[in-house]
Amino acid sequence: MKAKNAISKLALENGVTVKEVRAEIQKAIDEGMKSTDPQAMEMWKKVPRKGERPTPEEFIDYAAKKVRKQL
């Protein structure tokens, strides 16, 4: 739920639609998953997802949890 709120807030702050924000985040995820760097590949394996690629919400939730652990 927090990820959806974050996406909505980003859309509002930037004067774009939620759909546009989600599309940009998904594009970044898709590009990142193309990396052949072994560390990047390992990181992407750890991102929980229901499908082949994580959704923006799944990635935001994962990243937020990683950041919280480091604080």
C-alpha positions in Angstrom: 0.0 0.0 0.0 2.9 2.4 0.8 4.3 1.9 -2.7 1.0 2.8 -4.3 0.9 6.0 -2.2 4.5 6.8 -3.2 3.6 6.4 -6.8 0.5 8.6 -6.5 2.5 11.3 -4.6 5.2 11.3 -7.3 2.6 11.6 -10.0 1.0 14.6 -8.2 4.3 16.3 -7.5 5.4 16.0 -11.2 2.0 16.8 -12.8 1.8 13.4 -14.5 -0.5 10.4 -14.3 0.0 7.4 -12.0 0.1 5.4 -15.2 3.0 7.5 -16.5 5.0 7.1 -13.3 4.4 3.3 -13.2 5.5 3.1 -16.9 8.7 5.0 -16.2 9.5 2.8 -13.1 8.7 -0.3 -15.0 11.0 0.8 -17.9 13.8 1.3 -15.4 13.2 -2.1 -13.9 13.2 -3.7 -17.3 16.5 -2.0 -18.2 18.1 -2.9 -14.9 17.2 -6.5 -15.3 19.1 -6.7 -18.6 22.4 -6.2 -16.8 24.9 -8.9 -17.2 26.8 -7.7 -14.1 26.9 -10.7 -11.7 26.1 -8.5 -8.6 23.1 -6.9 -10.4 21.8 -10.3 -11.6 22.0 -11.6 -8.0 20.2 -8.6 -6.6 17.4 -9.0 -9.2 17.0 -12.6 -8.2 16.2 -11.5 -4.6 13.4 -9.1 -5.5 10.1 -10.8 -4.6 7.6 -10.9 -7.5 4.6 -12.7 -8.6 5.5 -12.6 -12.3 8.6 -12.8 -14.5 9.5 -9.2 -13.6 8.7 -7.2 -10.5 6.0 -4.6 -10.7 6.9 -1.0 -9.6 5.1 -1.6 -6.3 7.0 -4.9 -5.7 10.3 -3.2 -6.4 9.5 -0.1 -4.2 8.4 -2.4 -1.3 11.6 -4.4 -1.6 13.9 -1.4 -1.9 12.2 0.4 1.0 12.7 -2.7 3.2 16.4 -2.9 2.2 16.9 0.8 3.1 15.1 0.4 6.5 17.4 -2.5 7.4 20.4 -0.3 6.7 19.3 2.5 9.0 
